Amino acid sequence: MGIMPSFAAQTAVASAQVQKQMTPVQAQTYRRRLALNMALNAGWCWSFFRGHRLVPSIAVAGALTVSSADLARTAGGASKRAGWLLAPYAAWNTFATVLTTAIWRQNR
């Protein structure tokens, strides 16, 4: 998954936009969810590319997919544009989860 440059830019733009529309408490919660998402993203990159650990990579990718979909949903509740900006990132993480699982199945 390794957040690709366009996804990084879209995530930054959407996150900045959506936090302006939130209360301070909502924005703080959003930032925590975003931090968790970025940690999961880094964790997948490390476990897949560096560690070559497919089963843990599948678990992390699945959690990252759920986290990304949650960010898009939360952002979309505050700003439809922000939600749409995050949707491709969530879709990419879904694809990466499926792809990681397929690689594991081919190499058991």
DRENDO-1510 file (C-alpha; in Angstrom, 1 decimal, always signed):
<recs>
REC; n; res; u; v; w
REC; 1; MET; +0.0; +0.0; +0.0 .
REC; 2; GLY; +2.7; +2.5; +0.9 .
REC; 3; ILE; +0.7; +5.7; +0.6 .
REC; 4; MET; +1.3; +6.8; -2.9 .
REC; 5; PRO; +2.0; +10.5; -3.6 .
REC; 6; SER; -1.4; +11.4; -5.0 .
REC; 7; PHE; -3.1; +9.6; -2.1 .
REC; 8; ALA; -0.9; +11.4; +0.3 .
REC; 9; ALA; -1.9; +14.8; -1.2 .
REC; 10; GLN; -5.6; +13.8; -1.4 .
REC; 11; THR; -5.5; +12.7; +2.2 .
REC; 12; ALA; -3.8; +15.9; +3.3 .
REC; 13; VAL; -6.3; +18.1; +1.4 .
REC; 14; ALA; -9.3; +16.2; +2.6 .
REC; 15; SER; -8.2; +16.1; +6.2 .
REC; 16; ALA; -7.4; +19.8; +6.3 .
REC; 17; GLN; -10.7; +20.6; +4.7 .
REC; 18; VAL; -12.8; +18.4; +6.9 .
REC; 19; GLN; -11.3; +19.5; +10.2 .
REC; 20; LYS; -12.3; +23.1; +9.4 .
REC; 21; GLN; -15.9; +21.9; +9.4 .
REC; 22; MET; -15.7; +20.0; +12.7 .
REC; 23; THR; -15.9; +21.0; +16.3 .
REC; 24; PRO; -12.5; +21.0; +18.1 .
REC; 25; VAL; -13.5; +17.7; +19.8 .
REC; 26; GLN; -14.5; +16.1; +16.5 .
REC; 27; ALA; -11.3; +17.3; +14.8 .
REC; 28; GLN; -9.2; +15.9; +17.6 .
REC; 29; THR; -10.9; +12.5; +17.2 .
REC; 30; TYR; -10.4; +12.7; +13.5 .
REC; 31; ARG; -6.7; +13.4; +13.9 .
REC; 32; ARG; -6.4; +10.3; +16.2 .
REC; 33; ARG; -8.1; +8.2; +13.6 .
REC; 34; LEU; -5.8; +9.6; +10.9 .
REC; 35; ALA; -2.7; +8.9; +13.0 .
REC; 36; LEU; -3.9; +5.3; +13.5 .
REC; 37; ASN; -4.4; +5.0; +9.7 .
REC; 38; MET; -0.9; +6.3; +9.0 .
REC; 39; ALA; +0.6; +3.9; +11.5 .
REC; 40; LEU; -1.3; +1.0; +9.9 .
REC; 41; ASN; -0.1; +2.2; +6.5 .
REC; 42; ALA; +3.5; +2.2; +7.7 .
REC; 43; GLY; +3.0; -1.2; +9.4 .
REC; 44; TRP; +1.7; -2.8; +6.3 .
REC; 45; CYS; +4.7; -1.4; +4.3 .
REC; 46; TRP; +7.1; -2.7; +6.9 .
REC; 47; SER; +5.5; -6.2; +7.3 .
REC; 48; PHE; +5.0; -6.7; +3.5 .
REC; 49; PHE; +8.1; -5.2; +1.9 .
REC; 50; ARG; +10.6; -5.3; +4.7 .
REC; 51; GLY; +9.5; -8.3; +6.7 .
REC; 52; HIS; +8.1; -10.4; +3.9 .
REC; 53; ARG; +5.5; -11.6; +6.4 .
REC; 54; LEU; +2.3; -12.3; +4.4 .
REC; 55; VAL; -0.1; -13.4; +7.1 .
REC; 56; PRO; +0.6; -10.4; +9.4 .
REC; 57; SER; +0.5; -8.2; +6.2 .
REC; 58; ILE; -3.0; -9.5; +5.4 .
REC; 59; ALA; -4.2; -8.6; +8.9 .
REC; 60; VAL; -2.7; -5.1; +8.9 .
REC; 61; ALA; -4.0; -4.5; +5.3 .
REC; 62; GLY; -7.5; -5.5; +6.5 .
REC; 63; ALA; -7.3; -3.2; +9.4 .
REC; 64; LEU; -6.0; -0.4; +7.2 .
REC; 65; THR; -8.9; -1.0; +4.8 .
REC; 66; VAL; -11.4; -0.6; +7.6 .
REC; 67; SER; -9.6; +2.4; +8.9 .
REC; 68; SER; -9.5; +4.1; +5.5 .
REC; 69; ALA; -13.2; +3.4; +4.8 .
REC; 70; ASP; -13.9; +4.9; +8.3 .
REC; 71; LEU; -11.9; +8.0; +7.5 .
REC; 72; ALA; -13.7; +8.5; +4.2 .
REC; 73; ARG; -17.1; +7.9; +5.9 .
REC; 74; THR; -16.3; +10.3; +8.7 .
REC; 75; ALA; -14.9; +13.0; +6.3 .
REC; 76; GLY; -17.9; +12.6; +4.0 .
REC; 77; GLY; -20.2; +13.3; +7.0 .
REC; 78; ALA; -18.6; +16.7; +7.4 .
REC; 79; SER; -17.8; +17.4; +3.7 .
REC; 80; LYS; -18.9; +15.4; +0.7 .
REC; 81; ARG; -15.9; +16.6; -1.2 .
REC; 82; ALA; -13.5; +15.4; +1.5 .
REC; 83; GLY; -15.2; +12.0; +1.6 .
REC; 84; TRP; -14.9; +11.6; -2.2 .
REC; 85; LEU; -11.2; +12.6; -2.0 .
REC; 86; LEU; -10.6; +9.8; +0.5 .
REC; 87; ALA; -12.6; +7.2; -1.3 .
REC; 88; PRO; -9.8; +6.2; -3.8 .
REC; 89; TYR; -7.4; +5.6; -0.9 .
REC; 90; ALA; -9.9; +3.3; +0.7 .
REC; 91; ALA; -10.5; +1.5; -2.6 .
REC; 92; TRP; -6.7; +1.1; -3.1 .
REC; 93; ASN; -6.3; -0.4; +0.4 .
REC; 94; THR; -9.1; -2.9; -0.4 .
REC; 95; PHE; -7.3; -3.9; -3.6 .
REC; 96; ALA; -4.0; -4.2; -1.7 .
REC; 97; THR; -5.7; -6.5; +0.9 .
REC; 98; VAL; -7.0; -8.7; -1.8 .
REC; 99; LEU; -3.7; -8.7; -3.6 .
REC; 100; THR; -1.7; -9.6; -0.5 .
REC; 101; THR; -4.1; -12.4; +0.2 .
REC; 102; ALA; -3.7; -13.7; -3.3 .
REC; 103; ILE; +0.1; -13.6; -3.0 .
REC; 104; TRP; -0.1; -15.6; +0.2 .
REC; 105; ARG; -2.4; -18.2; -1.4 .
REC; 106; GLN; +0.0; -18.6; -4.3 .
REC; 107; ASN; +3.0; -19.0; -2.0 .
REC; 108; ARG; +1.8; -21.2; +0.9 .
</recs>
